[in-house]
Amino acid sequence: MVENVDDRKAKILRAIIHEHILTAEPVGSRTLAKSYELGVSSATIRNEMSDLEELGFIEQPYTSAGRVPSDKGYRFYVDSLIKSDEHDKSKINFKNFFDNYHYEKQGIQNIMNQMARMLSQITHYTSVVCEPKVVKNKIKQVQLMQIDNTSILIVLITDTGLVHNKIVRLKNRLNRKQIAYLNNFLSEELRNKNLEDINSGYLKGLEEELLSSLKISRELLELIYNGLTIVSKPDDFKLYLGGTSYILDQPEFNDIDSLKRVLNILDQEELLKELFAKMPNKELEVMIGHENDLADMHKCSIVFSTYSIGNKASGKIAVIGPRRMEYSKVMASVNTMSNLISKIISELSG
């Protein structure tokens, strides 16, 4: 134990957190004495709670109320008090959910979307799944489409179902015949090529044949190649959210300002991407309250995991909920889901 938290204090803190998770209300010594087998009197519990408050593990939300766990209390609970058998029980229930799930003929983006939805249904919190950074995908199709006189849309589809696209601005219009030729040429040259093999050097090798056949400028061709290079190695990634409405079920967000702040974050994909990009590549981690950088999410906790392709980190999945979260269930669910995604994506990537 740390910071003078002996076994009795730890037992009382654990009971406070369990009761608060259950009721969302401040917890008093009499409630603990009646509902939990702590083996001590209500007066002793009150004294121990006073010590826990001085140590910063619990706090009083308003005068004459009971106590609620602080960020520090939740951190101690997550790191030291959750029992391993609680993880195992959630893990078994969660694995049963996947018995009839067949992913073999589905694209990755569809799988990510379904995983986010399943995770939120199991945990009853909001879930986020990041698209994997897959480098061993092969190109299934490349398509150029005219948008207007000086813009084309490049769409690249991989054999695992990932779809990337980019609008490229051109200085001159390509006619229909030139676009058709480019589509046929690029399909023949790039189909079944590994994404990691598509680079400016490879594309330059195709240049002379295209220039002689199409009679377009080298500058224009380079713009198309730059677009192809970007869609074949995107730095960006997509996020898939599930169960955003579960936030509405949490008493912590009954006041409209708190609710709006959290929903505003969930609605801004770029902010979420920034948050996820900063998360370390860890098998399982918990960010509690003020431990994350976004002030508007200080009433929330985030449980996240990094899933992998082989031994290489590829993406993250997470559950976002109130600090009063069922940590053992959520941690077990996120960990199990992460392992399943790793298995599925690794198999689909060959």
Secondary structure, DSSP 8 states (H G I E B T S, - for coil): --TT--HHHHHHHHHHHHHHHHH-S-B-HHHHHHHS--SS-HHHHHHHHHHHHHTTSEE-SSTT--BEE-HHHHHHIIIIIS-HHHHHHHHHHHHHHTTT---TTS-HHHHHHHHHHHHHHHHSSEEEEE----SS-BEEEEEEEEEETTEEEEEEEETTS-EEEEEEE-SS---HHHHHHHHHHHHHHHTT-BGGG-SHHHHHHTHHHHHHHH---HHHHHHHHHHHHHHHS-S---EEEE-GGGGGG-GGG-SHHHHHHHHHHHH-HHHHHHHHHHS---SSEEEEGGGSS-GGGTTEEEEEEEEEETTEEEEEEEEEEESS--HHHHHHHHHHHHHHHHHHHHHHT-
